Amino acid sequence: MDIQLLLDKTVLVTGGAGFIGSNLCEMLLSNNIKTICLDNFSTGKRENITPFIKDNNFKLIEGDIRSLEVCQKACENVDFVLHQAALGSVPRSINDPITSNDVNVSGFLNMLVAARDANVKRFVYAASSSTYGDHEALPKVEETIGKPLSPYAITKYVNELYADIFNKTYGLNTVGLRYFNVFGRRQDPDGAYAAVIPKFVQLLIKHESPVINGDGSYSRDFTYIDNVIQMNIRALTVDNQAALNTVYNVAYGERTTLLELISLLKKYLSEYDASIKNIEIKHRDNRAGDVPHSLASINKAKELLNYQPEYDINTGLKEAVIWYYKNLQNEN
């Protein structure tokens, strides 16, 4: 990654106190790049950015992307935007579609307008694999999608439409990154909408039974956080105009069933606590809006962004479990 191209630039990370956003901030700051974090801490955590507060290259703006004024303030003198701020979760959007739309669509539009008005050089944003909707073919290829299966999926597809229009109408360069089931350090296991991996890890550490939706045959293209960081930096720094103003899958390109995932987690956690391997798994009905299988083609990212994911599910989980066990064990 040619991150040195960003040395004299300023990068705004929206949602910078969140799971992915804080990891992006850490990567930028570790390379001495001026970094602004915009977050309202609705889902982000202050402890995620506490190590950065004293860094002279770091600036925190506490605010909400639903305010155009806040977005405009955050974009002042900014060269690049990594837009991670959003309300994630399919179930959350089903329970409260209005708030999901306000943040993910109206907030996104505010950020596009602010970036346009500030003459931001490039706007890289978190898109979602949920955009593939009811399209069943595997692997998922960027140019072929189906109908959305949840309000969340609709909001993320609308993001792509708006980004395309802002390029064609205003000349704002954008890159959309369709994340596939990202996991890794700083991912929050708490709350009703916690991602499956940290939630399962937390339960196993407590010697409680994880609950799998359905029979466990549903599969996902689980993607370690360092692969995602690589894609964001490549999207920021690529100098090929043909690589801009489009969307990319961000994944490893392999799928793992939930039963296989549980087996791997028990295996790696058992290295710290042997009794974990004997914990039973429970099942319940599948959730509304869930896609049965997800698998990405990453050929486009490899070709246009020189994306080279280094972490498959095994190497990623080994790294993640070390972090999870250390941090979640301290909470128990």
C-alpha positions in Angstrom: 0.0 0.0 0.0 1.4 3.4 -1.0 0.2 5.1 2.2 3.1 7.5 2.0 1.1 9.4 -0.7 -1.1 10.6 2.2 1.8 12.1 4.3 1.0 15.8 3.7 -2.7 15.2 3.5 -5.6 15.4 5.9 -8.0 12.5 6.1 -11.5 12.7 7.7 -12.8 9.4 9.2 -16.5 9.5 9.9 -17.6 7.0 12.5 -13.9 7.1 13.6 -14.7 5.8 17.1 -16.4 2.7 15.8 -15.0 -0.7 15.1 -13.7 -0.2 11.5 -13.3 3.6 11.8 -11.0 3.4 14.9 -8.8 0.8 13.1 -8.6 3.1 10.1 -7.6 6.0 12.4 -4.9 3.9 14.0 -3.5 2.9 10.7 -3.4 6.5 9.5 -1.9 7.9 12.7 0.8 5.1 12.9 1.9 6.5 9.5 2.0 10.1 10.7 -1.0 11.2 8.7 -3.3 14.0 9.9 -6.5 12.4 10.9 -9.9 13.9 11.9 -12.4 11.7 13.6 -16.1 12.6 13.4 -18.4 10.6 15.7 -21.5 11.1 17.8 -20.8 8.0 19.9 -24.2 6.4 19.3 -22.4 3.2 18.5 -18.7 4.2 18.6 -16.8 4.0 21.8 -14.6 6.6 23.4 -12.1 4.0 24.6 -11.5 3.0 20.9 -9.9 6.4 20.3 -8.5 7.2 23.8 -4.9 6.1 22.7 -5.1 8.7 19.9 -6.2 11.8 21.9 -2.7 13.0 22.7 -1.4 12.5 19.1 -0.7 15.9 17.5 -2.0 14.5 14.2 -5.4 13.6 15.7 -8.5 15.7 16.0 -11.8 14.7 17.4 -15.1 16.4 16.3 -18.0 15.2 18.3 -21.1 15.5 16.1 -23.8 13.9 14.1 -23.8 13.4 10.3 -27.5 14.2 10.3 -26.4 17.8 10.7 -25.2 19.4 7.5 -23.4 22.1 9.5 -21.4 19.5 11.5 -20.5 17.7 8.2 -19.3 21.0 6.7 -17.2 21.8 9.7 -15.6 18.4 9.6 -14.8 18.7 5.9 -12.9 22.0 6.2 -9.4 21.7 4.8 -9.8 18.0 4.3 -8.2 16.2 1.4 -9.8 12.7 1.7 -12.9 11.3 3.4 -13.3 7.7 4.7 -17.0 7.6 5.4 -17.7 4.8 7.9 -20.5 6.4 9.9 -23.7 4.5 9.7 -26.3 2.6 11.7 -25.5 -1.0 10.8 -27.5 -4.1 11.3 -30.4 -5.6 9.3 -32.5 -6.3 12.5 -32.1 -2.7 13.7 -33.3 -1.4 10.4 -36.3 -3.7 10.5 -37.2 -2.5 14.0 -36.5 1.2 13.3 -36.4 1.9 9.6 -36.8 5.7 10.0 -33.7 6.2 12.1 -31.6 3.9 9.9 -32.8 6.0 6.9 -32.1 9.3 8.6 -28.5 8.3 9.4 -27.6 6.1 6.4 -29.3 8.1 3.7 -29.8 11.7 4.9 -26.5 11.7 6.8 -24.7 10.2 3.8 -26.2 12.9 1.6 -25.0 15.6 4.0 -21.5 14.2 3.9 -21.5 14.2 0.1 -22.7 17.8 -0.1 -20.1 18.9 2.5 -17.3 17.0 0.7 -18.3 18.5 -2.6 -18.4 22.0 -1.2 -15.0 21.5 0.5 -13.4 20.3 -2.8 -12.5 16.9 -1.2 -10.3 15.0 -3.6 -11.8 11.6 -2.9 -14.7 10.2 -1.0 -14.4 6.5 0.0 -17.4 5.1 1.7 -18.6 1.9 3.4 -21.1 0.2 1.2 -22.5 -3.3 2.1 -22.8 -6.8 0.8 -26.5 -6.6 1.8 -27.0 -4.7 -1.5 -27.0 -8.0 -3.3 -30.3 -8.8 -1.7 -32.2 -11.7 -3.2 -29.7 -12.3 -6.0 -28.8 -15.9 -5.4 -25.9 -16.6 -7.7 -22.5 -17.1 -6.1 -19.9 -15.6 -6.0 -21.3 -12.0 -5.8 -20.1 -9.9 -8.7 -20.3 -6.1 -8.3 -22.3 -5.4 -11.5 -25.1 -7.8 -10.7 -27.4 -7.2 -7.7 -31.0 -8.2 -6.7 -33.8 -6.6 -4.8 -32.9 -5.5 -1.2 -34.2 -7.7 1.6 -34.2 -5.1 4.4 -34.5 -1.3 5.0 -30.7 -1.4 5.8 -29.9 -2.9 2.4 -32.0 -0.2 0.7 -30.1 2.6 2.5 -26.8 1.2 1.5 -27.9 0.8 -2.2 -29.1 4.4 -2.1 -25.6 5.4 -1.0 -24.2 3.9 -4.1 -26.8 5.7 -6.3 -26.1 9.1 -4.6 -22.3 8.6 -4.9 -22.6 7.9 -8.7 -24.8 11.0 -9.2 -22.4 13.2 -7.3 -19.6 12.1 -9.5 -21.5 12.6 -12.7 -23.1 15.8 -11.7 -20.5 17.5 -9.5 -17.3 15.7 -10.3 -16.7 14.3 -6.8 -14.6 11.2 -7.0 -16.0 8.4 -5.0 -15.3 4.7 -4.2 -17.8 2.4 -2.6 -16.5 -0.6 -0.6 -19.1 -3.4 -0.1 -18.0 -4.9 3.2 -18.6 -8.7 3.7 -19.0 -9.6 7.4 -16.0 -7.8 8.8 -14.5 -9.0 12.2 -11.5 -8.3 14.3 -10.1 -6.2 17.2 -12.4 -3.6 18.8 -15.6 -5.2 17.5 -18.2 -4.7 20.2 -19.8 -8.0 21.5 -22.5 -6.1 23.5 -25.9 -4.9 22.6 -28.8 -6.3 20.7 -27.2 -5.9 17.3 -23.7 -7.2 18.0 -22.0 -9.0 15.2 -21.9 -12.8 15.4 -18.2 -13.5 16.0 -17.6 -11.2 19.0 -21.0 -12.3 20.4 -20.1 -16.0 20.1 -16.6 -15.4 21.6 -18.1 -13.6 24.6 -20.6 -16.3 25.3 -18.0 -19.1 24.9 -15.6 -17.3 27.3 -18.5 -17.1 29.8 -19.1 -20.9 29.3 -22.6 -20.0 27.8 -24.1 -21.6 24.7 -24.1 -19.6 21.5 -27.4 -19.6 19.6 -27.2 -20.2 15.9 -30.0 -18.9 13.6 -31.3 -21.9 11.7 -29.4 -25.2 11.3 -26.0 -23.5 11.0 -25.7 -24.1 7.2 -26.0 -20.4 6.3 -22.6 -19.2 5.2 -20.7 -15.9 5.1 -17.5 -14.5 3.5 -15.9 -13.5 6.9 -13.4 -10.7 6.4 -10.6 -9.8 8.8 -10.2 -6.1 9.7 -6.7 -5.8 8.2 -8.0 -6.8 4.8 -10.6 -4.0 5.1 -7.9 -1.5 6.1 -5.9 -2.4 3.1 -8.8 -1.8 0.7 -9.6 1.6 2.2 -6.0 2.7 1.8 -5.8 1.4 -1.7 -9.0 3.1 -2.6 -7.6 6.4 -1.2 -4.3 6.2 -3.0 -4.9 4.5 -6.4 -3.9 6.8 -9.2 -5.8 5.0 -12.0 -8.9 7.1 -12.9 -10.5 3.9 -14.2 -10.5 2.5 -10.7 -12.6 5.4 -9.3 -16.3 6.1 -9.2 -17.3 2.5 -8.9 -17.9 -0.1 -6.1 -15.8 -3.1 -4.9 -16.4 -6.2 -2.8 -14.3 -6.2 0.3 -13.8 -9.8 1.3 -11.4 -12.7 1.3 -13.3 -14.7 -1.3 -14.2 -17.8 0.7 -17.3 -18.7 2.7 -17.7 -20.4 6.0 -20.8 -21.8 7.5 -21.9 -20.8 11.0 -21.3 -24.4 12.2 -17.8 -24.2 10.8 -17.3 -20.8 12.4 -18.3 -22.1 15.8 -16.0 -25.1 15.5 -13.0 -22.8 14.7 -13.8 -20.4 17.6 -14.0 -23.3 20.0 -10.7 -24.7 18.7 -8.8 -21.4 19.1 -10.4 -20.4 22.4 -9.7 -23.9 23.8 -6.0 -23.0 23.7 -6.8 -20.6 26.5 -9.6 -22.6 28.3 -9.8 -26.3 27.4 -13.4 -26.6 28.7 -14.7 -24.3 25.9 -14.5 -27.2 23.4 -17.3 -29.0 25.2 -19.8 -26.2 25.2 -23.1 -27.1 23.5 -24.6 -25.0 20.7 -28.3 -24.0 20.6 -30.4 -23.2 17.5 -33.4 -21.0 16.8 -35.4 -19.9 13.7 -33.7 -17.9 11.0 -34.0 -14.1 11.2 -36.2 -12.1 8.8 -34.1 -10.4 6.1 -31.1 -12.7 6.4 -29.5 -13.8 3.2 -28.7 -17.6 3.3 -25.3 -17.5 1.6 -22.7 -14.8 0.9 -19.6 -15.2 -1.1 -17.7 -12.4 -2.9 -15.7 -12.3 -6.1 -12.7 -10.1 -5.4 -11.3 -10.2 -8.9 -12.3 -6.6 -9.6 -10.5 -5.3 -6.5 -7.4 -7.4 -7.3 -7.4 -6.1 -10.9 -8.1 -2.4 -10.4 -6.8 -1.8 -6.8 -4.1 -4.4 -6.6 -6.0 -5.8 -3.5 -4.1 -8.7 -1.9 -6.0 -9.9 1.2 -3.5 -11.4 3.6 -5.9 -12.9 6.2 -8.3 -15.9 5.5 -10.8 -17.0 8.2 -8.2 -19.1 10.0 -5.4 -16.5 10.3 -7.9 -13.8 11.0 -9.7 -15.7 13.7 -6.3 -16.6 15.4 -5.4 -12.9 15.5 -8.9 -11.9 16.6 -9.2 -14.5 19.4 -6.0 -13.2 21.0 -7.5 -9.7 21.2 -11.0 -10.9 22.2 -9.8 -13.2 24.9 -7.5 -10.6 26.4 -10.1 -7.8 26.4 -13.3 -9.8 27.1 -11.6 -11.8 29.8 -10.8 -8.6 31.6 -14.5 -7.7 31.6 -15.6 -10.9 33.1 
